[in-house]
Amino acid sequence: MSGNMKITKAIYVASCVSAASRPTPARIEFAFIGRSNVGKSSLINCLTGNSSLAHTSSKPGKTQCINHFLINDSWYLVDLPGYGYAQVSKAHRDRLAAMISDYIDNSSDLALLFVLLDSRHDLLKNDLEFLLSLGEKGVPFAIVLTKCDKLGINALLSRIAAMKAAIGKYWEPLPEIFATSAENGTGKEQLLDYIGQILKDLDNKPS
């Protein structure tokens, strides 16, 4: 599968706290989400070739709003707050969870949600719960394993196989799974080509 996607222009457009306040004009959206400190901002910067586009921090919970970036003057890359961050108040966690749910439930322009998982860890309980909630809502998603440079090839292949086995209990066919590294660019081309193919398919879809 190849959509020949190259990002040549990436501009921060707006931050919002609800689907209703998304920037206009409406465009196709590809959103990125994951547990806090999964490497989401680093991956977004890698994909766009802009090391300062999304704010990175060693402190989890940096993203507090829904951030829209206009890509190639044609579609939005959406950076969603992380989930599962325990070191904030329950009220704050609930507010972020409501913001995420509102966006996922009400963004009619969302083409795909990329769910980021740390390749060094097994599928955690709240990751699985989040994926199952997407399945119940019929939200299209793909899985992106991050920080793959931290593992040797055999350990990575073993982790991917374990991930497929865990998710395969609930999904048939399996969602797409990408192995990536923001450090060395692993998986960047494959992930962008996947976005390019979806955009091409949407363009060719009868209105």
N, C-alpha and C positions, 0 to 999 in steps of 0.2 A: 504494500500500500504506500503510495507516495503522492503527497499533495504539493511537493516542492515549495514549502512555505519558508520564506526568509523574512525576518523582521528587520525592516530598514528604518522604521520610525516608531518610537514609543514615547508617549506624552502623558504625564499625569493630568487627569481631567477634574476629578472631584472625589470627595469623601461624603458618604451619606450613611444614614442609620436605618433606612427602610427601602423596600423595593419601590415604593411610591415616589421616593425622592431621588431615584436614579437620574443621571444626567440625560439630557436630550441633545440631539435627536436620538431615538432608540436605535441600537445596533445589536448585532449578534454578540452574545457574551460567552466567554469561556472562563469559568471561575475556578479558583484554587483554594483549597481548605485542608487543614490538618491539625493534629494536636500541636499545642504550643511548643515552640523550639524544634519543630521537625525540619526546619531549613527551607521554609516556604519563600521568604523574601530573597534568600540567596539563589534559589532556583529561578524565581521570576527575573532577577537581575541577569542570571546566566542566559535565560531564553531570549531576553530582549537585547543582550549585549550592552547593558547599561548598569554598571556596578553600583550606581547610587539611585536607581529608579525607586525600588522598594526599600524601605528602611530596615536594616538588619541590626540585630542586637543579640548579645548573649543572654539578655534577660527575657524570659518567656513573656508572652502576652503583649508584645509591642503593637500589634495591629488591633486597634480598638473600634475601627469603623469599616465600612464596605468601601474599598478604594477602587476606582475605575481608572484604567490606563487605556488610552486610545492607541491602537496598533495599526500601523500602515494606513491611517486615515479611514479604516474600514470596519474594524471590530474592536470590542472591548475585552481586555484582560482584567478580570475582577479578583482582587485580593481580599479574601474574607478573614474575619478574626479567627484565631485558633480556638479549639474546643478542648475541654479536659484539663484546663489549667487550675490546679487546686489552690494555689497560693494567693487567691483573691477571695473577697467575701462571696457568700452564696448569692446575695442580691446582684453583685456584679456579674457572676457567672450566669445567673438567670437572664440578666439583661442581654448579654452577648448571645446566649442560646436563642433567645426570642428574636434577636436581630438576624441571626443566621437562618432560622426557620422561616421568618417572614420573607427574606430574600429568596430562599430556595422554593418556597411555596408560591410566590407571587411574581417572580421575574419571568415573564412570558418570552423573553429573548434569550434565556439560558439554553445554550446548545449542548453543553456538557460540563459536568463538575469533575475536576481532577482532585481526587482524595489522596493526600500525601501521607505516606507511612515511612517511618524510620526503618531502613533495611536491617539495622542491627538488632531489632527486637521482633519477637513473635507478635502476631495479631492480638492486640489488647482488647479487653472486654468493651471499653467504650468506643473503640474503633469499630468493632463488629456491630455494636448497637447502632452506631451512626450509619454504617453501610446498610443494615437491615431497614432502617427508617427510610433511606433513599429508595430501597427496593419496594417498600410498601407504597411510597408516593409515586413510583414510576419515573423517578428522576434518572436520566442517563448519566453514568459516571464511568471513569477509568481510574485505575490505581497507579500511583507514582511512588516507587520506592526511592527514597532519598539517601544521600551519604553513602552510596555504594562503593566509593573509593576507600572507605574504611574497612572493607571486607576483601579477603582474597577471593579469587574466582570460584573456587570450590565451595567456600562458605556462602558466597552470594547465590550460586546455583541451588544450594541446599535450602537457603532461605526462600528463594522464589518458589521452589517445589512445595515447601511447607505452607507458604501463603496460598498457593493454588489449591492445595488439599483442604485448607481451612475454609476458604471461600467457596470451594466446589461443593461443600455440603449444602449450600444455600442457593447457588446460581448455576444455571446451565442454559446457554454456554457461559463460560467465565467472562467477566469484563476484561478489557485490555489491561495489561500490566506492563509498566515501563520501569526499567532500572536506570536511575539517573545519578549524576554527581555534579553539583554546582562547581566543585573544585576543578575537575578536569573536562567537563562538558559531556561526559558519558550520557547518552540517551537524548541529548538536546535535539539532534536532527530528527530522530524517530518521533519524538513528541510533537515537534513543530509540523512534521509531515502529516501526522494524524489530524492535527487541527486543520491543516490545509485541505486534506481530503474531505473532512466534514464540511468545510466551507464550500468546496466544489460541489459536493452532493446537494447542499442546500440551494446553491445557485441553479442547479439543474432540476430541482424539484418543481413539478408543475404547480402553478399558483392556484 
